[in-house]
Amino acid sequence: MDYQALGQRIKQHRKWLMLTQEQAASAAELSTSFYGHIERGTRVASIATLLSISHALETTPDALLLDFLLQVPKKGAIKKHNNGYIQAVAQFFDG
């Protein structure tokens, strides 16, 4: 797993919600320092921590974990994002 890429996706989701690291860390019930390390990829998040972060960022763990979801949609583009997500998942399972 590329923890720096995971951290980048977490950061993108946080910024899309216009949250500071402090706000996101508080919502995920983490210290700001630990949350910052996760975004930089210098610490590894447990599954429980990843669930807390995804909940705080109003997303799902798979959206943070899957490399093909690197681009966070712009506001108003959720429908397009979901269609792309469905297509990417279908391609993944079809082979």
ABEGO torsion letter per residue (X at the ends): XBAAAAAAAAAAAAAAAGBBAAAAAAAAGBBAAAAAAAAAGABBBBAAAAAAAAAAAGBBAAAAABAAAABBBBBGAAAAAAAAAAAAAAAAAAX
